[in-house]
Amino acid sequence: MRQSQLFSKTRKEAPSDEVSKNAQLLIRGGFINKEMAGVYDYLPLGLRVLNKIVAVIRQEMNAVGGQELSLSSLQSKDIWKKSDRWDDDKVDIWFKTKFQNGAETGLGFTHEEPLTNLMKDHISSFRDLPVAVYQFQTKFRNEIRAKSGIMRGREFLMKDLYTFCKDKNEQDSYYEKLKKAYVKIFDKLGIGAQTFVTFASGGLFSKYSNEFQTVTDAGEDIIYINKAKKFAVNKEVLNEEVLKDLGLKREELVEMKAVEVGNIFNLGTRFSDALALTYKDEKGESKPVWMGSYGIGPGRVMGAIVELKADEKGIVWPKEVAPFFVHLIEINPKKNPTVKNEAEKLYQEFLSAGIEVLWDDREATTGEKFADSDLIGIPVRMIISEKTIAENIVEVKKRASVESEKISRDKVLIFCQKTNL
């Protein structure tokens, strides 16, 4: 991408109506646009980051046998009444509307009900189980508060996977498999060290659930961490009984603020009972299907990464999710046309080698280019100038480093292919 052709522009000042660091920096950097409170557009840079997060999640969901599908956002009132989750007194985050014929519908905030109903056409025998299906789909939640940027939205992308199993043992086994997959996901996304499997309430579905909480001052939750066991307990469920069950001691736990970036639930037969999803076992007897639900918000993860990794100059993207790997900056090309020619040559070499590069070919001052590069947060900055050409080198600065280094011009591609960040 040539930066001169990128329609989104950086801003020097943060929007006055944003209090969260993630929204301030993402808007200033040209990654997102705010439509209204809790509703954001993803611009080209932001969408590249979001898609990379999605790709990491998709890879791990496929690895545990997940099959991807896509369900509708519009929801049938009749299905949700069967599970007793249509009533606003029971679920207070619905967005509801009506068709022109007067029939009432809602915008999905989760998808247990419609997917359970769909599976009635696909599950009839024990031979059909287990099944794991997932989607990346826009959810709608009528949140009272929407002040944490893209970490708490009224419209947002969600990865939700659902397992369908023969019995509790099979479901428990799949649950543990998904738990391990989630740990891999957050490790790959660069926030594994700050993200803890957290014991939490199961709500209406089960005795407990597991949240994946990322430690950050921007978090809305309080968790108590046992660092040695890489495990935490949500404040909402912290009591002596829970500590005893988990084999933890209160004095071993450290209180921290965190944001929930994922959660997993054992659903039991809560929805299969309500919607009559059954199968015939080996003896021909009818049994209810056991279910689990597993969610990650890619946008929320993106916001958490910004909160964790940003410094006083801007965003610091991990290599795995950065919109580009290299930010190529030319210095004073008008003064010496050779600079433009050399930058163009290197840019084409990057493209041929499959290295993602944003080339700052704009007519802007050196200070503006460096400031924007720091704000956007691409992992590696490469500088072409009259001086570097004379020395047959490229000046390289990693976004997370203070010092720059000089790389021989003929070793630039090797550096990109082998460098670890």
Stockholm file with secondary structure:
# STOCKHOLM 1.0

chainA/1-421         MRQSQLFSKTRKEAPSDEVSKNAQLLIRGGFINKEMAGVYDYLPLGLRVLNKIVAVIRQEMNAVGGQELSLSSLQSKDIWKKSDRWDDDKVDIWFKTKFQNGAETGLGFTHEEPLTNLMKDHISSFRDLPVAVYQFQTKFRNEIRAKSGIMRGREFLMKDLYTFCKDKNEQDSYYEKLKKAYVKIFDKLGIGAQTFVTFASGGLFSKYSNEFQTVTDAGEDIIYINKAKKFAVNKEVLNEEVLKDLGLKREELVEMKAVEVGNIFNLGTRFSDALALTYKDEKGESKPVWMGSYGIGPGRVMGAIVELKADEKGIVWPKEVAPFFVHLIEINPKKNPTVKNEAEKLYQEFLSAGIEVLWDDREATTGEKFADSDLIGIPVRMIISEKTIAENIVEVKKRASVESEKISRDKVLIFCQKTNL
#=GR chainA/1-421 SS CBGGGCCCCCCSSCCTTCCSHHHHHHHHTTSEEEEETTEEEECHHHHHHHHHHHHHHHHHHHHTTCEECCCCSEEEHHHHHHTTCCSTTTCTTCEEEECTTSCEEEECSCCHHHHHHHHTTTCCBGGGCCEEEEEEEEEECCCSCCCSGGGSCSEEEEEEEEEEESSHHHHHHHHHHHHHHHHHHHHHTTCGGGEEEEEEECTTTCSEEEEEEEECTTCSEEEEEETTTTEEEEGGGCSHHHHHHHTCCGGGCEEEEEEEEEEEEEEETHHHHHHTCEEECTTSCEEECEEEEEEECHHHHHHHHHHHHCBTTBCCCCTTTCSCSEEEEECCTTTCHHHHHHHHHHHHHHHHTTCCEEEECSSCCHHHHHHHHHHHTCSEEEEECHHHHHHTEEEEEETTCSSCEEEEGGGHHHHHHHCCC
#=GC SS_cons         CBGGGCCCCCCSSCCTTCCSHHHHHHHHTTSEEEEETTEEEECHHHHHHHHHHHHHHHHHHHHTTCEECCCCSEEEHHHHHHTTCCSTTTCTTCEEEECTTSCEEEECSCCHHHHHHHHTTTCCBGGGCCEEEEEEEEEECCCSCCCSGGGSCSEEEEEEEEEEESSHHHHHHHHHHHHHHHHHHHHHTTCGGGEEEEEEECTTTCSEEEEEEEECTTCSEEEEEETTTTEEEEGGGCSHHHHHHHTCCGGGCEEEEEEEEEEEEEEETHHHHHHTCEEECTTSCEEECEEEEEEECHHHHHHHHHHHHCBTTBCCCCTTTCSCSEEEEECCTTTCHHHHHHHHHHHHHHHHTTCCEEEECSSCCHHHHHHHHHHHTCSEEEEECHHHHHHTEEEEEETTCSSCEEEEGGGHHHHHHHCCC
//
